[in-house]
């Protein structure tokens, strides 16, 4: 179900709780909401739809990819990025890494670890920041 976007920095600034298998509907709602905003959004975290759970969804190719409890396990190639956010007006600068390795649970609740580079890596870092209560 498509959800409203939370724009309250106080709500967004609170760290999310670990997701469980009971949070599958949160992931479905995130995918639906991302698809509804795909013209101006490439990733979302659950707190952006009012749920403080550690769940993100990002476009990794043409289809959204869901990550439960994502953790960056390696990173390289630090740079400064100018980013916008569907929950906030304007753009802000953020420290990012060109290449990251992320450990997470996928939609089948299987443990996974993958490497990402460039723009997809930047989007994942932005969404993980959301889960950690970091508002750029």
VMD Tcl script that draws the C-alpha trace (Angstrom):
set ca {
  {0.00 0.00 0.00}
  {1.30 3.46 -0.88}
  {1.99 5.43 2.31}
  {2.37 9.15 3.01}
  {5.93 10.49 3.23}
  {7.05 11.61 6.70}
  {8.69 15.05 6.62}
  {9.19 15.60 10.36}
  {12.96 15.84 11.12}
  {12.33 14.96 14.79}
  {10.68 11.65 13.81}
  {13.33 10.95 11.17}
  {16.11 11.68 13.67}
  {15.31 8.67 15.86}
  {17.26 5.44 15.24}
  {15.14 2.57 13.91}
  {14.67 -0.79 15.61}
  {15.88 -4.08 14.17}
  {13.46 -5.57 11.66}
  {12.01 -9.07 12.01}
  {10.17 -11.40 9.68}
  {6.97 -9.83 10.99}
  {7.96 -6.67 9.06}
  {7.37 -8.09 5.57}
  {4.35 -5.81 5.10}
  {6.56 -2.81 5.87}
  {8.81 -3.89 3.00}
  {5.83 -4.29 0.65}
  {4.57 -0.82 1.61}
  {8.05 0.62 1.01}
  {8.21 -0.93 -2.45}
  {4.71 0.34 -3.32}
  {5.55 3.84 -2.06}
  {8.91 3.93 -3.88}
  {7.22 2.85 -7.12}
  {4.64 5.62 -6.68}
  {7.50 8.16 -6.40}
  {9.95 6.60 -8.87}
  {10.12 9.76 -10.97}
  {11.84 11.60 -8.14}
  {13.07 8.95 -5.70}
  {15.54 6.05 -5.96}
  {15.45 4.68 -2.42}
  {13.50 4.79 0.82}
  {13.82 3.78 4.46}
  {10.92 2.61 6.60}
  {10.96 5.72 8.79}
  {10.11 7.76 5.69}
  {6.68 6.05 5.76}
  {6.29 6.34 9.54}
  {7.72 2.98 10.64}
  {10.84 2.92 12.82}
  {12.18 -0.38 11.54}
  {15.55 -1.07 9.91}
  {14.24 -1.74 6.40}
  {15.31 -0.04 3.18}
  {14.44 -0.38 -0.47}
  {16.58 0.87 -3.37}
  {16.54 0.61 -7.12}
  {19.34 -1.74 -8.14}
  {18.50 -1.89 -11.80}
  {14.88 -1.63 -12.94}
  {13.33 -3.28 -9.86}
  {13.47 -2.30 -6.18}
  {15.68 -4.35 -3.87}
  {14.62 -4.80 -0.23}
  {17.19 -4.98 2.57}
  {16.32 -5.85 6.16}
  {18.84 -4.75 8.82}
  {21.53 -3.61 6.35}
  {25.01 -3.05 7.75}
  {28.00 -1.71 5.83}
  {30.88 -4.13 6.44}
  {33.49 -2.52 4.17}
  {33.88 0.80 2.37}
  {36.40 2.58 0.17}
  {36.77 5.68 -1.97}
  {35.50 8.47 0.27}
  {33.96 11.53 -1.44}
  {31.49 14.36 -0.80}
  {28.06 14.02 -2.38}
  {25.25 16.53 -2.77}
  {22.01 14.72 -2.01}
  {18.33 15.43 -1.94}
  {15.69 13.55 0.00}
  {11.98 13.03 -0.54}
  {11.44 13.79 3.16}
  {13.34 17.11 3.10}
  {13.48 20.26 1.00}
  {16.66 21.15 -0.89}
  {19.98 19.34 -1.02}
  {22.76 18.77 1.51}
  {26.35 17.55 1.45}
  {27.19 14.12 2.85}
  {30.32 11.97 3.16}
  {29.93 8.84 1.05}
  {32.02 5.97 -0.25}
  {32.30 4.89 -3.87}
  {32.37 1.17 -3.05}
  {30.63 -0.57 -0.13}
  {29.93 -4.10 1.03}
  {26.59 -4.61 2.78}
  {25.35 -7.49 4.92}
  {21.55 -7.78 5.14}
  {18.59 -10.11 5.01}
  {16.73 -10.23 1.71}
  {12.99 -10.50 1.10}
  {13.19 -14.29 1.55}
  {14.81 -13.57 4.96}
  {18.05 -15.21 3.81}
  {21.33 -13.65 4.91}
  {23.12 -11.97 2.06}
  {26.24 -9.90 1.52}
  {26.83 -7.90 -1.65}
  {29.11 -5.22 -3.01}
  {27.74 -2.03 -4.52}
  {29.45 0.80 -6.34}
  {28.87 4.37 -7.45}
  {25.30 5.72 -7.39}
  {23.63 2.59 -5.97}
  {26.20 2.57 -3.16}
  {25.46 6.24 -2.45}
  {21.70 5.60 -2.27}
  {22.17 2.63 0.08}
  {24.37 4.74 2.37}
  {21.73 7.50 2.41}
  {18.98 5.03 3.37}
  {21.12 3.33 6.04}
  {21.70 6.81 7.50}
  {17.90 7.18 7.69}
  {17.70 3.93 9.68}
  {20.37 5.24 12.04}
  {18.46 8.49 12.64}
  {20.93 10.54 10.61}
  {19.12 13.25 8.67}
  {21.31 14.83 6.01}
}
mol new
graphics top color blue
foreach p $ca { graphics top sphere $p radius 0.5 }
foreach p [lrange $ca 0 end-1] q [lrange $ca 1 end] { graphics top cylinder $p $q radius 0.2 }
display resetview
